[in-house]
C-alpha cells in the first residue's frame, strides 16, 4: 500500500545521509512532507473515525551485521514508527524464529512465519 511504502522509505531515510537521503527526500517530497506523513500515520486518529476503527503499522529492519551493520542510535530513531531494528544473520534459524515472532505479535497473528 502507499502507506507501507511511505513507512519503508521513511525508515530508510532515518538511516541515510548525503546523496541517499537527498534521493529519498526527492521521492517523499522533502523533510517537511516526511514529517507530515509520519504525523498522519502515527499521530492521534481523527475524531471522525468510528470507535472500533483500528490501524497499526509495524516497521522492522533486520540487518546482517557482517554486510550491513546498523549504526549508533538507528534502532531508537525508528521506535516512534512502532519500529524495531535488529542485527541478525538472516540465514540463521534463530533470526527466522525472531522474525516470525515479531510478525505474529505485530500483525495480531495474521502473519506468523517469516
Gaussian input, Z-matrix of N, CA and C with variables (Angstrom, degrees):
# hf/3-21g

backbone

0 1
 N
 C     1     B1
 C     2     B2     1     A1
 N     3     B3     2     A2     1     D1
 C     4     B4     3     A3     2     D2
 C     5     B5     4     A4     3     D3
 N     6     B6     5     A5     4     D4
 C     7     B7     6     A6     5     D5
 C     8     B8     7     A7     6     D6
 N     9     B9     8     A8     7     D7
 C    10    B10     9     A9     8     D8
 C    11    B11    10    A10     9     D9
 N    12    B12    11    A11    10    D10
 C    13    B13    12    A12    11    D11
 C    14    B14    13    A13    12    D12
 N    15    B15    14    A14    13    D13
 C    16    B16    15    A15    14    D14
 C    17    B17    16    A16    15    D15
 N    18    B18    17    A17    16    D16
 C    19    B19    18    A18    17    D17
 C    20    B20    19    A19    18    D18
 N    21    B21    20    A20    19    D19
 C    22    B22    21    A21    20    D20
 C    23    B23    22    A22    21    D21
 N    24    B24    23    A23    22    D22
 C    25    B25    24    A24    23    D23
 C    26    B26    25    A25    24    D24
 N    27    B27    26    A26    25    D25
 C    28    B28    27    A27    26    D26
 C    29    B29    28    A28    27    D27
 N    30    B30    29    A29    28    D28
 C    31    B31    30    A30    29    D29
 C    32    B32    31    A31    30    D30
 N    33    B33    32    A32    31    D31
 C    34    B34    33    A33    32    D32
 C    35    B35    34    A34    33    D33
 N    36    B36    35    A35    34    D34
 C    37    B37    36    A36    35    D35
 C    38    B38    37    A37    36    D36
 N    39    B39    38    A38    37    D37
 C    40    B40    39    A39    38    D38
 C    41    B41    40    A40    39    D39
 N    42    B42    41    A41    40    D40
 C    43    B43    42    A42    41    D41
 C    44    B44    43    A43    42    D42
 N    45    B45    44    A44    43    D43
 C    46    B46    45    A45    44    D44
 C    47    B47    46    A46    45    D45
 N    48    B48    47    A47    46    D46
 C    49    B49    48    A48    47    D47
 C    50    B50    49    A49    48    D48
 N    51    B51    50    A50    49    D49
 C    52    B52    51    A51    50    D50
 C    53    B53    52    A52    51    D51
 N    54    B54    53    A53    52    D52
 C    55    B55    54    A54    53    D53
 C    56    B56    55    A55    54    D54
 N    57    B57    56    A56    55    D55
 C    58    B58    57    A57    56    D56
 C    59    B59    58    A58    57    D57
 N    60    B60    59    A59    58    D58
 C    61    B61    60    A60    59    D59
 C    62    B62    61    A61    60    D60
 N    63    B63    62    A62    61    D61
 C    64    B64    63    A63    62    D62
 C    65    B65    64    A64    63    D63
 N    66    B66    65    A65    64    D64
 C    67    B67    66    A66    65    D65
 C    68    B68    67    A67    66    D66
 N    69    B69    68    A68    67    D67
 C    70    B70    69    A69    68    D68
 C    71    B71    70    A70    69    D69
 N    72    B72    71    A71    70    D70
 C    73    B73    72    A72    71    D71
 C    74    B74    73    A73    72    D72
 N    75    B75    74    A74    73    D73
 C    76    B76    75    A75    74    D74
 C    77    B77    76    A76    75    D75
 N    78    B78    77    A77    76    D76
 C    79    B79    78    A78    77    D77
 C    80    B80    79    A79    78    D78
 N    81    B81    80    A80    79    D79
 C    82    B82    81    A81    80    D80
 C    83    B83    82    A82    81    D81
 N    84    B84    83    A83    82    D82
 C    85    B85    84    A84    83    D83
 C    86    B86    85    A85    84    D84
 N    87    B87    86    A86    85    D85
 C    88    B88    87    A87    86    D86
 C    89    B89    88    A88    87    D87
 N    90    B90    89    A89    88    D88
 C    91    B91    90    A90    89    D89
 C    92    B92    91    A91    90    D90
 N    93    B93    92    A92    91    D91
 C    94    B94    93    A93    92    D92
 C    95    B95    94    A94    93    D93
 N    96    B96    95    A95    94    D94
 C    97    B97    96    A96    95    D95
 C    98    B98    97    A97    96    D96
 N    99    B99    98    A98    97    D97
 C   100   B100    99    A99    98    D98
 C   101   B101   100   A100    99    D99
 N   102   B102   101   A101   100   D100
 C   103   B103   102   A102   101   D101
 C   104   B104   103   A103   102   D102
 N   105   B105   104   A104   103   D103
 C   106   B106   105   A105   104   D104
 C   107   B107   106   A106   105   D105
 N   108   B108   107   A107   106   D106
 C   109   B109   108   A108   107   D107
 C   110   B110   109   A109   108   D108
 N   111   B111   110   A110   109   D109
 C   112   B112   111   A111   110   D110
 C   113   B113   112   A112   111   D111
 N   114   B114   113   A113   112   D112
 C   115   B115   114   A114   113   D113
 C   116   B116   115   A115   114   D114
 N   117   B117   116   A116   115   D115
 C   118   B118   117   A117   116   D116
 C   119   B119   118   A118   117   D117
 N   120   B120   119   A119   118   D118
 C   121   B121   120   A120   119   D119
 C   122   B122   121   A121   120   D120
 N   123   B123   122   A122   121   D121
 C   124   B124   123   A123   122   D122
 C   125   B125   124   A124   123   D123
 N   126   B126   125   A125   124   D124
 C   127   B127   126   A126   125   D125
 C   128   B128   127   A127   126   D126
 N   129   B129   128   A128   127   D127
 C   130   B130   129   A129   128   D128
 C   131   B131   130   A130   129   D129
 N   132   B132   131   A131   130   D130
 C   133   B133   132   A132   131   D131
 C   134   B134   133   A133   132   D132
 N   135   B135   134   A134   133   D133
 C   136   B136   135   A135   134   D134
 C   137   B137   136   A136   135   D135
 N   138   B138   137   A137   136   D136
 C   139   B139   138   A138   137   D137
 C   140   B140   139   A139   138   D138
 N   141   B141   140   A140   139   D139
 C   142   B142   141   A141   140   D140
 C   143   B143   142   A142   141   D141
 N   144   B144   143   A143   142   D142
 C   145   B145   144   A144   143   D143
 C   146   B146   145   A145   144   D144
 N   147   B147   146   A146   145   D145
 C   148   B148   147   A147   146   D146
 C   149   B149   148   A148   147   D147
 N   150   B150   149   A149   148   D148
 C   151   B151   150   A150   149   D149
 C   152   B152   151   A151   150   D150
 N   153   B153   152   A152   151   D151
 C   154   B154   153   A153   152   D152
 C   155   B155   154   A154   153   D153
 N   156   B156   155   A155   154   D154
 C   157   B157   156   A156   155   D155
 C   158   B158   157   A157   156   D156
 N   159   B159   158   A158   157   D157
 C   160   B160   159   A159   158   D158
 C   161   B161   160   A160   159   D159
 N   162   B162   161   A161   160   D160
 C   163   B163   162   A162   161   D161
 C   164   B164   163   A163   162   D162
 N   165   B165   164   A164   163   D163
 C   166   B166   165   A165   164   D164
 C   167   B167   166   A166   165   D165
 N   168   B168   167   A167   166   D166
 C   169   B169   168   A168   167   D167
 C   170   B170   169   A169   168   D168
 N   171   B171   170   A170   169   D169
 C   172   B172   171   A171   170   D170
 C   173   B173   172   A172   171   D171
 N   174   B174   173   A173   172   D172
 C   175   B175   174   A174   173   D173
 C   176   B176   175   A175   174   D174
 N   177   B177   176   A176   175   D175
 C   178   B178   177   A177   176   D176
 C   179   B179   178   A178   177   D177
 N   180   B180   179   A179   178   D178
 C   181   B181   180   A180   179   D179
 C   182   B182   181   A181   180   D180
 N   183   B183   182   A182   181   D181
 C   184   B184   183   A183   182   D182
 C   185   B185   184   A184   183   D183
 N   186   B186   185   A185   184   D184
 C   187   B187   186   A186   185   D185
 C   188   B188   187   A187   186   D186
 N   189   B189   188   A188   187   D187
 C   190   B190   189   A189   188   D188
 C   191   B191   190   A190   189   D189
 N   192   B192   191   A191   190   D190
 C   193   B193   192   A192   191   D191
 C   194   B194   193   A193   192   D192
 N   195   B195   194   A194   193   D193
 C   196   B196   195   A195   194   D194
 C   197   B197   196   A196   195   D195
 N   198   B198   197   A197   196   D196
 C   199   B199   198   A198   197   D197
 C   200   B200   199   A199   198   D198
 N   201   B201   200   A200   199   D199
 C   202   B202   201   A201   200   D200
 C   203   B203   202   A202   201   D201
 N   204   B204   203   A203   202   D202
 C   205   B205   204   A204   203   D203
 C   206   B206   205   A205   204   D204
 N   207   B207   206   A206   205   D205
 C   208   B208   207   A207   206   D206
 C   209   B209   208   A208   207   D207
 N   210   B210   209   A209   208   D208
 C   211   B211   210   A210   209   D209
 C   212   B212   211   A211   210   D210
 N   213   B213   212   A212   211   D211
 C   214   B214   213   A213   212   D212
 C   215   B215   214   A214   213   D213
 N   216   B216   215   A215   214   D214
 C   217   B217   216   A216   215   D215
 C   218   B218   217   A217   216   D216
 N   219   B219   218   A218   217   D217
 C   220   B220   219   A219   218   D218
 C   221   B221   220   A220   219   D219
 N   222   B222   221   A221   220   D220
 C   223   B223   222   A222   221   D221
 C   224   B224   223   A223   222   D222
 N   225   B225   224   A224   223   D223
 C   226   B226   225   A225   224   D224
 C   227   B227   226   A226   225   D225
 N   228   B228   227   A227   226   D226
 C   229   B229   228   A228   227   D227
 C   230   B230   229   A229   228   D228
 N   231   B231   230   A230   229   D229
 C   232   B232   231   A231   230   D230
 C   233   B233   232   A232   231   D231
 N   234   B234   233   A233   232   D232
 C   235   B235   234   A234   233   D233
 C   236   B236   235   A235   234   D234
 N   237   B237   236   A236   235   D235
 C   238   B238   237   A237   236   D236
 C   239   B239   238   A238   237   D237
 N   240   B240   239   A239   238   D238
 C   241   B241   240   A240   239   D239
 C   242   B242   241   A241   240   D240
 N   243   B243   242   A242   241   D241
 C   244   B244   243   A243   242   D242
 C   245   B245   244   A244   243   D243
 N   246   B246   245   A245   244   D244
 C   247   B247   246   A246   245   D245
 C   248   B248   247   A247   246   D246
 N   249   B249   248   A248   247   D247
 C   250   B250   249   A249   248   D248
 C   251   B251   250   A250   249   D249
 N   252   B252   251   A251   250   D250
 C   253   B253   252   A252   251   D251
 C   254   B254   253   A253   252   D252
 N   255   B255   254   A254   253   D253
 C   256   B256   255   A255   254   D254
 C   257   B257   256   A256   255   D255
 N   258   B258   257   A257   256   D256
 C   259   B259   258   A258   257   D257
 C   260   B260   259   A259   258   D258
 N   261   B261   260   A260   259   D259
 C   262   B262   261   A261   260   D260
 C   263   B263   262   A262   261   D261
 N   264   B264   263   A263   262   D262
 C   265   B265   264   A264   263   D263
 C   266   B266   265   A265   264   D264
 N   267   B267   266   A266   265   D265
 C   268   B268   267   A267   266   D266
 C   269   B269   268   A268   267   D267
 N   270   B270   269   A269   268   D268
 C   271   B271   270   A270   269   D269
 C   272   B272   271   A271   270   D270
 N   273   B273   272   A272   271   D271
 C   274   B274   273   A273   272   D272
 C   275   B275   274   A274   273   D273
 N   276   B276   275   A275   274   D274
 C   277   B277   276   A276   275   D275
 C   278   B278   277   A277   276   D276
 N   279   B279   278   A278   277   D277
 C   280   B280   279   A279   278   D278
 C   281   B281   280   A280   279   D279
 N   282   B282   281   A281   280   D280
 C   283   B283   282   A282   281   D281
 C   284   B284   283   A283   282   D282
 N   285   B285   284   A284   283   D283
 C   286   B286   285   A285   284   D284
 C   287   B287   286   A286   285   D285
 N   288   B288   287   A287   286   D286
 C   289   B289   288   A288   287   D287
 C   290   B290   289   A289   288   D288
 N   291   B291   290   A290   289   D289
 C   292   B292   291   A291   290   D290
 C   293   B293   292   A292   291   D291
 N   294   B294   293   A293   292   D292
 C   295   B295   294   A294   293   D293
 C   296   B296   295   A295   294   D294
 N   297   B297   296   A296   295   D295
 C   298   B298   297   A297   296   D296
 C   299   B299   298   A298   297   D297
 N   300   B300   299   A299   298   D298
 C   301   B301   300   A300   299   D299
 C   302   B302   301   A301   300   D300
 N   303   B303   302   A302   301   D301
 C   304   B304   303   A303   302   D302
 C   305   B305   304   A304   303   D303
 N   306   B306   305   A305   304   D304
 C   307   B307   306   A306   305   D305
 C   308   B308   307   A307   306   D306
 N   309   B309   308   A308   307   D307
 C   310   B310   309   A309   308   D308
 C   311   B311   310   A310   309   D309
 N   312   B312   311   A311   310   D310
 C   313   B313   312   A312   311   D311
 C   314   B314   313   A313   312   D312
 N   315   B315   314   A314   313   D313
 C   316   B316   315   A315   314   D314
 C   317   B317   316   A316   315   D315
 N   318   B318   317   A317   316   D316
 C   319   B319   318   A318   317   D317
 C   320   B320   319   A319   318   D318
 N   321   B321   320   A320   319   D319
 C   322   B322   321   A321   320   D320
 C   323   B323   322   A322   321   D321
 N   324   B324   323   A323   322   D322
 C   325   B325   324   A324   323   D323
 C   326   B326   325   A325   324   D324
 N   327   B327   326   A326   325   D325
 C   328   B328   327   A327   326   D326
 C   329   B329   328   A328   327   D327
 N   330   B330   329   A329   328   D328
 C   331   B331   330   A330   329   D329
 C   332   B332   331   A331   330   D330
 N   333   B333   332   A332   331   D331
 C   334   B334   333   A333   332   D332
 C   335   B335   334   A334   333   D333
 N   336   B336   335   A335   334   D334
 C   337   B337   336   A336   335   D335
 C   338   B338   337   A337   336   D336
 N   339   B339   338   A338   337   D337
 C   340   B340   339   A339   338   D338
 C   341   B341   340   A340   339   D339

   B1=1.4515
   B2=1.5289
   B3=1.3087
   B4=1.4652
   B5=1.5325
   B6=1.3273
   B7=1.4663
   B8=1.5213
   B9=1.3228
   B10=1.4674
   B11=1.5241
   B12=1.3091
   B13=1.4620
   B14=1.5259
   B15=1.3194
   B16=1.4682
   B17=1.5282
   B18=1.3284
   B19=1.4629
   B20=1.5210
   B21=1.3269
   B22=1.4681
   B23=1.5266
   B24=1.3199
   B25=1.4675
   B26=1.5240
   B27=1.3261
   B28=1.4652
   B29=1.5241
   B30=1.3291
   B31=1.4736
   B32=1.5241
   B33=1.3238
   B34=1.4605
   B35=1.5247
   B36=1.3304
   B37=1.4675
   B38=1.5181
   B39=1.3124
   B40=1.4682
   B41=1.5191
   B42=1.3219
   B43=1.4520
   B44=1.5204
   B45=1.3218
   B46=1.4678
   B47=1.5209
   B48=1.3110
   B49=1.4645
   B50=1.5198
   B51=1.2961
   B52=1.4715
   B53=1.5260
   B54=1.3359
   B55=1.4617
   B56=1.5305
   B57=1.3250
   B58=1.4652
   B59=1.5254
   B60=1.3249
   B61=1.4671
   B62=1.5208
   B63=1.3167
   B64=1.4726
   B65=1.5238
   B66=1.3229
   B67=1.4602
   B68=1.5299
   B69=1.3324
   B70=1.4659
   B71=1.5251
   B72=1.3336
   B73=1.4708
   B74=1.5257
   B75=1.3142
   B76=1.4633
   B77=1.5290
   B78=1.3120
   B79=1.4614
   B80=1.5361
   B81=1.3295
   B82=1.4647
   B83=1.5269
   B84=1.3192
   B85=1.4608
   B86=1.5087
   B87=1.3212
   B88=1.4578
   B89=1.5192
   B90=1.3319
   B91=1.4658
   B92=1.5238
   B93=1.3307
   B94=1.4693
   B95=1.5236
   B96=1.3144
   B97=1.4641
   B98=1.5253
   B99=1.3293
   B100=1.4708
   B101=1.5162
   B102=1.3237
   B103=1.4665
   B104=1.5279
   B105=1.3290
   B106=1.4695
   B107=1.5291
   B108=1.3289
   B109=1.4643
   B110=1.5213
   B111=1.3349
   B112=1.4629
   B113=1.5174
   B114=1.3226
   B115=1.4678
   B116=1.5285
   B117=1.3245
   B118=1.4658
   B119=1.5285
   B120=1.3354
   B121=1.4617
   B122=1.5210
   B123=1.3383
   B124=1.4595
   B125=1.5251
   B126=1.3216
   B127=1.4553
   B128=1.5179
   B129=1.2990
   B130=1.4550
   B131=1.5295
   B132=1.3408
   B133=1.4598
   B134=1.5303
   B135=1.2899
   B136=1.4565
   B137=1.5219
   B138=1.3219
   B139=1.4624
   B140=1.5203
   B141=1.3232
   B142=1.4657
   B143=1.5284
   B144=1.3259
   B145=1.4585
   B146=1.5253
   B147=1.3312
   B148=1.4698
   B149=1.5217
   B150=1.3275
   B151=1.4646
   B152=1.5222
   B153=1.3286
   B154=1.4632
   B155=1.5346
   B156=1.3305
   B157=1.4645
   B158=1.5241
   B159=1.3230
   B160=1.4581
   B161=1.5256
   B162=1.3202
   B163=1.4548
   B164=1.5215
   B165=1.3107
   B166=1.4523
   B167=1.5227
   B168=1.3036
   B169=1.4615
   B170=1.5208
   B171=1.3026
   B172=1.4526
   B173=1.5192
   B174=1.2947
   B175=1.4563
   B176=1.5202
   B177=1.3137
   B178=1.4607
   B179=1.5258
   B180=1.2920
   B181=1.4647
   B182=1.5253
   B183=1.3045
   B184=1.4611
   B185=1.5258
   B186=1.3185
   B187=1.4619
   B188=1.5247
   B189=1.3169
   B190=1.4588
   B191=1.5273
   B192=1.3321
   B193=1.4665
   B194=1.5255
   B195=1.3247
   B196=1.4652
   B197=1.5290
   B198=1.3224
   B199=1.4670
   B200=1.5215
   B201=1.3348
   B202=1.4707
   B203=1.5260
   B204=1.3349
   B205=1.4672
   B206=1.5285
   B207=1.3194
   B208=1.4682
   B209=1.5197
   B210=1.3051
   B211=1.4564
   B212=1.5223
   B213=1.3183
   B214=1.4532
   B215=1.5065
   B216=1.3150
   B217=1.4641
   B218=1.5294
   B219=1.3210
   B220=1.4637
   B221=1.5213
   B222=1.3266
   B223=1.4710
   B224=1.5237
   B225=1.3192
   B226=1.4636
   B227=1.5267
   B228=1.3290
   B229=1.4663
   B230=1.5232
   B231=1.3311
   B232=1.4675
   B233=1.5300
   B234=1.3278
   B235=1.4614
   B236=1.5252
   B237=1.3367
   B238=1.4650
   B239=1.5322
   B240=1.3338
   B241=1.4635
   B242=1.5293
   B243=1.3417
   B244=1.4581
   B245=1.5229
   B246=1.3396
   B247=1.4454
   B248=1.5079
   B249=1.3007
   B250=1.4514
   B251=1.5184
   B252=1.3164
   B253=1.4568
   B254=1.5205
   B255=1.3154
   B256=1.4558
   B257=1.5173
   B258=1.3071
   B259=1.4557
   B260=1.5191
   B261=1.3195
   B262=1.4619
   B263=1.5152
   B264=1.3001
   B265=1.4641
   B266=1.5233
   B267=1.3384
   B268=1.4637
   B269=1.5280
   B270=1.3203
   B271=1.4627
   B272=1.5279
   B273=1.3261
   B274=1.4630
   B275=1.5280
   B276=1.3076
   B277=1.4694
   B278=1.5271
   B279=1.3339
   B280=1.4644
   B281=1.5287
   B282=1.3345
   B283=1.4640
   B284=1.5251
   B285=1.3253
   B286=1.4672
   B287=1.5248
   B288=1.3125
   B289=1.4621
   B290=1.5309
   B291=1.3358
   B292=1.4751
   B293=1.5289
   B294=1.3432
   B295=1.4680
   B296=1.5235
   B297=1.3236
   B298=1.4604
   B299=1.5242
   B300=1.3156
   B301=1.4668
   B302=1.5218
   B303=1.3449
   B304=1.4655
   B305=1.5271
   B306=1.3283
   B307=1.4583
   B308=1.5218
   B309=1.3175
   B310=1.4625
   B311=1.5233
   B312=1.3166
   B313=1.4691
   B314=1.5301
   B315=1.3127
   B316=1.4715
   B317=1.5177
   B318=1.3270
   B319=1.4663
   B320=1.5225
   B321=1.3290
   B322=1.4542
   B323=1.5157
   B324=1.3426
   B325=1.4505
   B326=1.5169
   B327=1.3301
   B328=1.4630
   B329=1.5228
   B330=1.3251
   B331=1.4711
   B332=1.5219
   B333=1.3195
   B334=1.4667
   B335=1.5174
   B336=1.3389
   B337=1.4528
   B338=1.5333
   B339=1.3201
   B340=1.4668
   B341=1.5063
   A1=109.42
   A2=118.29
   A3=120.26
   A4=112.56
   A5=117.08
   A6=119.65
   A7=110.75
   A8=117.06
   A9=120.25
   A10=111.36
   A11=116.84
   A12=120.15
   A13=110.35
   A14=117.16
   A15=122.05
   A16=110.00
   A17=116.85
   A18=121.17
   A19=110.75
   A20=117.56
   A21=120.57
   A22=111.00
   A23=117.05
   A24=119.80
   A25=111.21
   A26=118.11
   A27=120.35
   A28=110.65
   A29=116.76
   A30=120.03
   A31=110.26
   A32=117.21
   A33=120.58
   A34=110.88
   A35=116.57
   A36=120.36
   A37=111.45
   A38=116.72
   A39=119.75
   A40=112.99
   A41=117.22
   A42=120.43
   A43=113.11
   A44=116.39
   A45=120.68
   A46=111.01
   A47=113.89
   A48=120.24
   A49=108.72
   A50=114.78
   A51=123.18
   A52=112.31
   A53=116.42
   A54=121.72
   A55=112.36
   A56=116.88
   A57=119.72
   A58=110.46
   A59=117.03
   A60=120.42
   A61=110.56
   A62=117.54
   A63=121.00
   A64=110.65
   A65=117.57
   A66=121.08
   A67=111.08
   A68=117.19
   A69=120.69
   A70=109.58
   A71=116.80
   A72=120.21
   A73=111.34
   A74=117.59
   A75=120.73
   A76=110.29
   A77=116.70
   A78=121.12
   A79=110.96
   A80=116.98
   A81=120.75
   A82=113.86
   A83=118.14
   A84=120.55
   A85=115.27
   A86=118.26
   A87=121.51
   A88=113.49
   A89=115.25
   A90=121.47
   A91=112.18
   A92=118.19
   A93=120.27
   A94=111.43
   A95=117.21
   A96=121.01
   A97=110.69
   A98=116.44
   A99=119.97
   A100=110.09
   A101=117.02
   A102=120.89
   A103=111.46
   A104=117.01
   A105=121.01
   A106=111.14
   A107=116.52
   A108=120.11
   A109=110.48
   A110=116.70
   A111=120.64
   A112=110.62
   A113=117.13
   A114=121.33
   A115=110.84
   A116=116.77
   A117=120.14
   A118=111.58
   A119=116.72
   A120=120.13
   A121=114.01
   A122=116.64
   A123=119.25
   A124=113.76
   A125=117.72
   A126=121.25
   A127=111.67
   A128=115.56
   A129=121.38
   A130=109.81
   A131=117.86
   A132=120.10
   A133=111.68
   A134=114.95
   A135=121.68
   A136=110.45
   A137=116.65
   A138=121.06
   A139=112.04
   A140=117.64
   A141=120.97
   A142=112.78
   A143=117.44
   A144=120.16
   A145=110.38
   A146=117.43
   A147=119.63
   A148=111.00
   A149=116.33
   A150=121.51
   A151=113.11
   A152=117.54
   A153=119.90
   A154=112.98
   A155=117.78
   A156=122.08
   A157=109.37
   A158=115.73
   A159=120.88
   A160=109.22
   A161=116.33
   A162=122.26
   A163=107.07
   A164=117.19
   A165=121.34
   A166=109.74
   A167=115.14
   A168=120.91
   A169=107.37
   A170=116.61
   A171=121.93
   A172=108.73
   A173=116.48
   A174=121.73
   A175=108.61
   A176=116.74
   A177=117.80
   A178=109.88
   A179=114.00
   A180=123.15
   A181=105.93
   A182=116.22
   A183=121.85
   A184=106.78
   A185=116.58
   A186=121.30
   A187=111.08
   A188=115.05
   A189=121.55
   A190=107.23
   A191=118.11
   A192=119.98
   A193=113.79
   A194=117.62
   A195=120.31
   A196=112.25
   A197=117.18
   A198=120.66
   A199=113.42
   A200=116.71
   A201=120.39
   A202=109.43
   A203=116.89
   A204=118.51
   A205=111.18
   A206=114.74
   A207=120.47
   A208=108.94
   A209=116.56
   A210=121.21
   A211=111.85
   A212=115.21
   A213=124.74
   A214=116.63
   A215=115.41
   A216=121.15
   A217=112.64
   A218=117.99
   A219=119.46
   A220=112.21
   A221=117.31
   A222=119.83
   A223=110.80
   A224=116.90
   A225=120.46
   A226=111.01
   A227=117.46
   A228=120.61
   A229=112.73
   A230=117.92
   A231=119.12
   A232=112.47
   A233=117.58
   A234=119.50
   A235=112.56
   A236=118.97
   A237=120.13
   A238=112.01
   A239=116.44
   A240=122.21
   A241=109.21
   A242=116.87
   A243=121.20
   A244=107.90
   A245=114.47
   A246=120.41
   A247=115.22
   A248=113.26
   A249=121.84
   A250=107.72
   A251=116.45
   A252=121.56
   A253=107.60
   A254=115.81
   A255=121.23
   A256=109.45
   A257=116.05
   A258=120.49
   A259=107.17
   A260=116.33
   A261=121.13
   A262=108.96
   A263=116.26
   A264=120.60
   A265=107.24
   A266=117.98
   A267=119.83
   A268=114.53
   A269=116.74
   A270=119.67
   A271=112.36
   A272=117.19
   A273=119.38
   A274=111.72
   A275=115.34
   A276=121.49
   A277=110.07
   A278=116.50
   A279=120.12
   A280=110.80
   A281=117.32
   A282=120.62
   A283=110.32
   A284=117.41
   A285=121.14
   A286=110.25
   A287=116.54
   A288=120.90
   A289=111.30
   A290=116.69
   A291=120.88
   A292=111.05
   A293=116.46
   A294=119.83
   A295=110.73
   A296=116.68
   A297=120.56
   A298=110.99
   A299=117.53
   A300=120.93
   A301=111.14
   A302=116.29
   A303=120.05
   A304=110.08
   A305=116.90
   A306=120.87
   A307=111.89
   A308=117.04
   A309=120.63
   A310=110.81
   A311=116.41
   A312=120.85
   A313=111.57
   A314=117.35
   A315=120.77
   A316=114.02
   A317=117.74
   A318=120.40
   A319=111.07
   A320=116.68
   A321=119.09
   A322=112.45
   A323=115.64
   A324=120.70
   A325=114.35
   A326=118.39
   A327=121.45
   A328=111.72
   A329=117.04
   A330=122.94
   A331=106.18
   A332=117.19
   A333=119.47
   A334=114.41
   A335=117.56
   A336=118.40
   A337=110.07
   A338=114.28
   A339=120.47
   A340=110.42
   D1=160.17
   D2=176.91
   D3=-58.61
   D4=-36.67
   D5=179.37
   D6=-63.92
   D7=-42.26
   D8=-179.96
   D9=-66.53
   D10=-38.07
   D11=176.73
   D12=-64.56
   D13=-42.36
   D14=177.28
   D15=-58.10
   D16=-46.92
   D17=-178.34
   D18=-65.50
   D19=-42.69
   D20=179.55
   D21=-61.95
   D22=-45.01
   D23=179.26
   D24=-68.26
   D25=-35.83
   D26=176.47
   D27=-63.88
   D28=-40.86
   D29=177.66
   D30=-61.21
   D31=-40.53
   D32=176.85
   D33=-66.64
   D34=-42.34
   D35=-178.73
   D36=-59.16
   D37=-36.98
   D38=-177.85
   D39=-67.45
   D40=-16.96
   D41=176.13
   D42=-108.15
   D43=-0.70
   D44=-175.90
   D45=-94.66
   D46=164.31
   D47=174.53
   D48=-151.12
   D49=168.33
   D50=175.76
   D51=52.85
   D52=-129.39
   D53=-173.29
   D54=-61.55
   D55=-39.44
   D56=-179.17
   D57=-63.66
   D58=-45.07
   D59=177.93
   D60=-62.68
   D61=-40.69
   D62=179.15
   D63=-61.76
   D64=-40.13
   D65=179.30
   D66=-66.30
   D67=-42.53
   D68=178.31
   D69=-64.65
   D70=-43.27
   D71=177.92
   D72=-60.45
   D73=-36.68
   D74=177.49
   D75=-61.56
   D76=-43.46
   D77=-179.51
   D78=-68.00
   D79=-41.03
   D80=-174.10
   D81=-92.91
   D82=-1.45
   D83=175.55
   D84=91.59
   D85=12.10
   D86=176.94
   D87=98.26
   D88=172.04
   D89=-175.29
   D90=-61.47
   D91=-40.01
   D92=179.72
   D93=-64.36
   D94=-41.74
   D95=178.78
   D96=-67.18
   D97=-37.95
   D98=176.83
   D99=-62.70
   D100=-43.32
   D101=179.62
   D102=-64.08
   D103=-41.62
   D104=179.01
   D105=-64.28
   D106=-41.76
   D107=178.77
   D108=-64.69
   D109=-40.88
   D110=177.91
   D111=-60.46
   D112=-45.37
   D113=179.42
   D114=-61.69
   D115=-40.35
   D116=-179.71
   D117=-67.05
   D118=-37.92
   D119=-177.07
   D120=-82.86
   D121=-34.33
   D122=-172.53
   D123=-117.06
   D124=-0.73
   D125=179.64
   D126=-81.66
   D127=-169.33
   D128=178.64
   D129=-66.09
   D130=138.24
   D131=179.45
   D132=-67.91
   D133=154.25
   D134=178.62
   D135=-63.09
   D136=144.94
   D137=178.30
   D138=-67.85
   D139=-16.03
   D140=-178.51
   D141=-81.48
   D142=-5.67
   D143=179.91
   D144=-80.95
   D145=146.90
   D146=177.23
   D147=-64.97
   D148=154.80
   D149=-178.10
   D150=-59.77
   D151=-30.47
   D152=-176.91
   D153=-90.56
   D154=9.73
   D155=179.62
   D156=-72.57
   D157=138.42
   D158=178.85
   D159=-139.98
   D160=134.24
   D161=178.36
   D162=-146.26
   D163=119.72
   D164=-178.57
   D165=-132.79
   D166=135.30
   D167=173.83
   D168=-121.60
   D169=131.43
   D170=173.53
   D171=-115.00
   D172=140.61
   D173=-176.99
   D174=-124.24
   D175=127.14
   D176=175.95
   D177=-137.36
   D178=141.78
   D179=176.41
   D180=-121.78
   D181=122.13
   D182=179.18
   D183=-116.61
   D184=111.74
   D185=-172.95
   D186=-116.86
   D187=136.07
   D188=174.58
   D189=-72.86
   D190=116.70
   D191=-175.41
   D192=-63.08
   D193=-22.21
   D194=179.37
   D195=-83.27
   D196=-27.04
   D197=-175.73
   D198=-107.81
   D199=-30.03
   D200=-176.72
   D201=-148.85
   D202=68.97
   D203=-177.97
   D204=-64.31
   D205=145.94
   D206=177.35
   D207=-81.21
   D208=142.47
   D209=-177.32
   D210=-98.77
   D211=139.40
   D212=170.46
   D213=33.87
   D214=-114.60
   D215=-171.44
   D216=-95.27
   D217=24.70
   D218=-178.01
   D219=-57.65
   D220=-45.70
   D221=-178.95
   D222=-56.59
   D223=-41.68
   D224=178.52
   D225=-66.68
   D226=-33.10
   D227=-176.30
   D228=-67.10
   D229=-21.34
   D230=178.37
   D231=-105.52
   D232=3.96
   D233=-177.68
   D234=-63.33
   D235=-28.68
   D236=179.08
   D237=-79.80
   D238=5.76
   D239=175.17
   D240=-111.29
   D241=26.34
   D242=-172.22
   D243=51.78
   D244=44.94
   D245=-170.73
   D246=-105.48
   D247=158.38
   D248=176.54
   D249=-144.37
   D250=132.47
   D251=175.79
   D252=-120.26
   D253=129.26
   D254=-173.49
   D255=-134.83
   D256=136.42
   D257=170.06
   D258=-94.63
   D259=121.81
   D260=-179.73
   D261=-159.03
   D262=147.97
   D263=175.10
   D264=-72.33
   D265=111.24
   D266=-173.68
   D267=-63.28
   D268=-18.12
   D269=179.89
   D270=-85.77
   D271=-8.19
   D272=-175.44
   D273=-81.29
   D274=150.96
   D275=177.02
   D276=-64.79
   D277=-36.02
   D278=179.23
   D279=-62.02
   D280=-44.09
   D281=179.04
   D282=-63.91
   D283=-42.15
   D284=178.34
   D285=-59.78
   D286=-43.73
   D287=179.51
   D288=-63.82
   D289=-43.39
   D290=179.42
   D291=-65.37
   D292=-41.31
   D293=177.97
   D294=-63.52
   D295=-43.64
   D296=179.84
   D297=-62.72
   D298=-41.16
   D299=177.39
   D300=-63.36
   D301=-43.81
   D302=179.42
   D303=-62.35
   D304=-44.38
   D305=178.93
   D306=-59.88
   D307=-48.01
   D308=-179.24
   D309=-60.05
   D310=-43.84
   D311=-179.12
   D312=-66.08
   D313=-40.74
   D314=-172.57
   D315=-92.56
   D316=-0.14
   D317=174.74
   D318=-119.17
   D319=13.70
   D320=-179.40
   D321=61.01
   D322=29.80
   D323=179.38
   D324=82.60
   D325=2.99
   D326=179.58
   D327=-69.09
   D328=-34.08
   D329=176.33
   D330=-124.61
   D331=124.97
   D332=-174.51
   D333=-122.14
   D334=-1.95
   D335=-178.62
   D336=-140.76
   D337=133.72
   D338=178.62
   D339=-78.30

